[in-house]
Amino acid sequence: MDFKALQAVKEQNPQKVDRQTLSEQAYKQGMLSIVQAQETHFQKKELLKDACNQFAKSIQYDQQKVKPYMGMSYLLILLRDYK
């Protein structure tokens, strides 16, 4: 099996780069939503829902990244504290 050819195909695969970029963007949007929710003293619950959706999207795009899991965990802690 020609591993160099497989590596070349992997490097040319723009989908992986796009998925990583999309994952990072979704994570950042989730964190932004949490910050905005904190600034409003959690009066806008839709911001927390958006954060949850963004973290889930980030995980879907790249399951290997740890940050969206940490963001989701932080969100769940916030929800427990502010129910």
C-alpha positions as CSV (number, residue, x, y, z in Angstrom):
1,M,0.0,0.0,0.0
2,D,1.3,3.4,-0.9
3,F,1.1,5.5,2.3
4,K,2.6,8.5,0.6
5,A,-0.3,8.6,-1.8
6,L,-2.8,8.3,1.1
7,Q,-1.0,11.2,2.9
8,A,-1.1,13.3,-0.2
9,V,-4.9,12.8,-0.5
10,K,-5.4,13.5,3.1
11,E,-3.4,16.8,2.8
12,Q,-5.5,17.8,-0.2
13,N,-8.8,17.2,1.5
14,P,-10.2,20.7,2.2
15,Q,-13.2,19.2,4.0
16,K,-11.2,18.4,7.1
17,V,-9.8,22.0,7.2
18,D,-13.3,23.4,6.7
19,R,-14.8,21.1,9.5
20,Q,-12.1,22.2,11.9
21,T,-12.7,25.9,11.1
22,L,-16.4,25.4,11.4
23,S,-15.9,23.7,14.7
24,E,-13.8,26.5,16.1
25,Q,-16.3,29.1,14.9
26,A,-19.2,27.3,16.5
27,Y,-17.2,27.0,19.8
28,K,-16.4,30.7,19.8
29,Q,-20.1,31.6,19.1
30,G,-21.1,29.3,22.0
31,M,-18.7,31.1,24.3
32,L,-19.9,34.5,23.1
33,S,-23.5,33.5,23.9
34,I,-22.5,32.5,27.4
35,V,-20.7,35.9,27.9
36,Q,-23.8,37.7,26.6
37,A,-26.0,35.7,28.9
38,Q,-23.8,36.6,31.9
39,E,-23.9,40.3,31.0
40,T,-27.7,40.2,31.1
41,H,-27.6,38.3,34.4
42,F,-29.2,35.3,32.6
43,Q,-32.4,37.1,31.8
44,K,-32.2,36.0,28.2
45,K,-32.5,32.2,28.3
46,E,-32.3,32.0,24.5
47,L,-28.6,32.9,24.8
48,L,-28.0,29.8,26.9
49,K,-30.0,27.7,24.4
50,D,-27.9,29.1,21.5
51,A,-24.7,28.3,23.4
52,C,-25.8,24.7,23.8
53,N,-26.6,24.5,20.1
54,Q,-23.3,26.0,19.1
55,F,-21.3,23.6,21.4
56,A,-23.2,20.6,20.0
57,K,-22.5,21.8,16.4
58,S,-18.9,22.3,17.2
59,I,-18.7,18.7,18.6
60,Q,-20.4,17.4,15.4
61,Y,-17.8,19.1,13.2
62,D,-14.8,17.9,15.2
63,Q,-15.3,15.3,17.9
64,Q,-11.5,15.4,18.8
65,K,-11.5,18.9,20.1
66,V,-11.8,19.3,23.9
67,K,-12.9,22.9,24.1
68,P,-16.5,22.4,23.0
69,Y,-16.9,19.6,25.6
70,M,-15.6,22.0,28.3
71,G,-17.9,24.7,27.1
72,M,-20.9,22.4,27.3
73,S,-19.8,21.3,30.8
74,Y,-19.5,24.9,31.9
75,L,-23.0,25.6,30.5
76,L,-24.5,22.7,32.3
77,I,-22.9,23.9,35.6
78,L,-24.4,27.4,34.9
79,L,-27.8,25.9,34.3
80,R,-27.7,24.0,37.5
81,D,-26.7,27.1,39.5
82,Y,-29.4,29.3,37.8
83,K,-32.5,27.2,37.5
